[in-house]
Amino acid sequence: MATYAIGDVQGSFEELQALLRAFGFDRAKDRLWFVGDLVNRGPASLATLRFVRDLGDRAVTVLGNHDLHLLALAQGAVEAREDDTLGDVIAAPDRDALLDWLRHRPMVHVVATHALVHAGLLPQWNVATAIALAGEVETELRGPRHKEFLAQLYGSRPDRWNDKLRGIDRLRVIVNAMTRLRFCTPEGVMEFHTKGETAEAPPGYLPWFEVPGRKSADHTLVCGHWSALGLRIAPNLLALDSGCVWGGKLSAVRLEDRRLYQIPCATGSAHAKSPAGRARPGPGR
C-alpha cells in the first residue's frame, strides 16, 4: 500500500493514465493525492473528472483555482475565457453529478505530517488554522448559498489576512491563499501578478514557502499551481506542478519514500498560453 501525490493534471487524461502505469497503481491497495486543477487548458477535462470521481475513496483531490472556475462557469457566475477547455464538462449529460462531486472536495487535506493544498498557505497560518479556515469555505461551497458564493469569489482584494475579516472578504482571502498564492511578504500580503520563477519576486516579496518563521513549516506541504516554479522537493515541501499542460511533465511522488515518477507531456493545449502570461483577478488564473 502506497500513497502517490500527483501534480496538476488540467485535463491531461492520457498522461495521467501513463503516469499511473509507470508506478503500477494498484486500485485495491494504493491511494492517490491530487493537488487540484484536475481540469482546464488540457484536452480531456471530462474524462479526468469522471476517472477521479470513480476512484472513490482511493483518491483525494483538493480544489484548485481552475476547479473553482469550472464551478463558477457552470453556474453562470462568470463567462468562459478564450483559453478555457471546459466545454466537454459543461455539455456532459452527467455534468450535474460531476459538479456536485467537485463542489464537495476539500480545500485542504491533512494526514499525519503531510498537508495537501493547491497553492500554499499564508505564513501566519499553522496547519490547524488552515483546516479550520478551509472548513469555512467548504461549508459555503456545499451549502444552499453556493451559487451566491461563487458569484462573489473573483477578485484579489483583500490581499492579506486579518482575523477580523468577515463575510465574502474573509472567504476570498482564504480561497486566494489556498488556490492562487505564489509570492507574499513576511507579513502575508499576497501578490498575484507575478507568475514567473522565484528570482522574479517583486521587491519585498518572497515565495510563500521561503518566508522565515512560516507556521506551517512543521508539516510537509504538498502543492501544485506554480508551473514556472517547476518540481521542487525540499524537506517540508513537495511542489509538483511541472507544467504538463505547457508541454512539460506530469509528476508524482510516493509519499512513503519520496520516489519520483514523471511522464513527458504533449506540446500542450492549442488554447494554452505561456504560464507567465497576463495575470487574472480570479480563481481561474
N, C-alpha and C positions, 0 to 999 in steps of 0.2 A: 504494500500500500504506500502510495506517494502522493504528494500534492505538487502540482505544477502551476506556477504563476505565468500567465501569458499576457504579452503586451497588446497594444491597441490593434484590434482586428480590422475595424472600419469596413466591414463588408467584404473582406478578402477571404472568402469562404474556402476556395481551393487551397490557398496557402495554409489556412488553419488545419484542414484535413491532412495536408502533407506534414505539418508540424506534429500532429497527434501520432501519425505513423512513425515519425522519426524517434519519438521517445516511447513508442509502444504503449500508448494509453490503453489501460485496462478499465473498461467502464464498470466492471464489477468491484474493483478494488480502489482505483485511483480517484483523486479529486482534482478539479481544475479551478483555478482562481483567475478571473478575467479582470483587468484593470479598468474596464469601462471603455466607452466608444466601441461598442460592438458594430455600430452602423455608420454609414455615410462616407462618401467620396470613393469607396470601393464599389465593385460591380454587383455584389450579391448580399445586400443587407438582409433581404427577406430570408434567404437560406441560412444565414448566420443566426438570425434571431430564432428561427424555428429549431435549429440544431441545439443551441444552448438551452433554450427553454425545455426541450425534450430530454435533456440530460437530468432534469430534476435536481435532486439533492446532491448529485455528483459534481455539480458546478455551482460556483458563486460568482456573480458579477456585480460590481458596484456601478453606480451611474456616472457616466461621463458627460461632458458638455454636448456631444453630438447625440447621445441618447435623449437628453432633455430637449434638445432641439427637435428631434423627431416627435416627442410627445406634444410639444407646443405647436408644431406644424400640423399635426393631426387634429388638434383642437381648433385650428383656425386662428390661433393666437398670434402667429407670425406668418409671413409669406415665404415661399420657397426661395432659396438662393440659387444663383447660377451654378454653383459647384455642388449643390445637393444631388445625391443619387438615392433618394428615398422613395421614388415613385412606385417601386415594386411593393414596398410595405404599405403605402397609403392605399393602393388599389387591391391589396390581397383580400380574399374572402374571409380569412381568419384574422384580419387586422385588429379587430376589437379585442380578441383574446390575447393576441401578442402584445398589444399596447397596455392592456390591463396587467399582464405579467410584468412588463418592463416597468410600469409605474410602481410596482411593489418591490422593486430591487432596492437594496440598501445604498446609502451614501458611503458608509464605512463598514468594514468587516474586520474583526479582530479575533485572532486565536493565539493564545499564549503571548509570545513577544513579537508576533508579526501583525502589522496593521495594513490593510488593503484600502487604498483610496485612489481616486483617479488622478488628481493633480498634486496635491500636497496639503499640508496643514500650516496654519499660521504659527509663528514661534511662541505665542502666548498660550497655545492650547496643548495640554498633555492629552494622551490618548483617551483617558476617561472623559475629559471635557469634550473631545471631538465626538465620542459616541453619543453623549447627551445632546450636543448641538445637531448632529446628524439626525437624531430621533425627531427633533422639531420639524425638520424638512420632510422627513419620511411621513410624519403624521399628516402634513398638508397634502403631499402627493397622493396619499392613499385615501384621503377623506373626501367628503362631498363637495368641498370647495376647490378641488384640484384644478378645475378649468380657470378659475379666477387667479389662482396662484401662478399658473403657467403664463397667463397673460401679463402678469406684472413682474415676471422674473428677469427680463432683459434689462441690462444697464450695468454700469461699472461704479455706481455710487450707492452707498458709501464705499470708500476704498480701504477702510480699516475697521477693525473690530472694536466694539465698545460694549461692555456688559449691559449698559443701559439701553441699547438699541431694542426696539420693539417692532412688531408688525413686519411688513414686507421688507423694510430696510434691514432688519436683523436677518431675515431668511436669505435675502440676496447676498449679504456678505458671506454667510455660511456656504451657500452654493458656489459663489465665485471663488472662494478659497479652495474648496474641495474639488472643483472641476476646471478651474482656469488658471490657478496660481503658477507663476514661474519665478518672478522676482518680487522681493519685498524689502523694506527697510528693517533694521533690527527692531523697530517699534511695531512692525507688522503692517505698514502702509503698502498696499499692493499696487503694482504697475502692470497694466495689461497690454500695452502697445508693443513692447519688445518681445519678439518671438525667437530670437536667434540663440547663438551659443552663449555660454556663461561669460565669456570675455566681453560680450556686448552689453553687459549690465549697465543701466544708466547710473550716473554718479549718485552715490548714497544708497544704492540698492545692491542686494545680494541674491543669488539663487536661494530659494526658501530653505533648502536643506543645509546650507552653509552658514546660516545665521547663528552666531555664538549663543550658547545657552538655550537653544531650541528645546522646549519642554517635552517634545515627543521623541527626543533622541534616545530614550531608553528602550524604544521599540525599533524593529526593522520596518521601515515604511516601504511598502510595495506599491509602485505607482506607474503611471504612463504619461500621456498627454504631451510631452515635450519632445517632439521628434528631432528638433535641431540639437537637443542635448545628446540624443542617442542613448545607447545602452550604457548604464552607469551602475557598477556593482561596488558597494562600499560596505563597511561593517554594519551600518544601520540604514542602508538604502539599497533597494533594488528598483532602479528606474528602467523600464522595459520597453518604452516606445522607441523602436529602432527604425521607424519610418517605412513600414511595409507599404502603405498606400502611396508613398512617394517613390517607390522602386527600391526601397532598402531591404530590410529583412524583418521577418516575424520571429520574435524571440520568446523563449520560455526558460524559466529557471526552476529546477526541482528544489523545493524549499529545504528538504532534509539535508542535502549535501551541497547545494548551490551549483549543481552541474548545469551548464548552459547548453541549450539546443536552439539552433537557428535555421530558418528556411529562407532562401532568397526569394524576393517577390518580383512580380511583373513590373513593368515600367511605371505603372500607376494608372489611376482612372483618367480617362480622357478629359474629365472635368476638373481634375485636381490641379492646383497651382502650388507654387512654392510655399513650403511651410513657414517661411519667413516673410510671407506676404502681408497684405494690409490687415491690421487688427480690426476686430469687430466687437461691438459692445454687448454681446450676449452669450448665451450658453453654446451657440454653435461654433464659436471660434476656438 
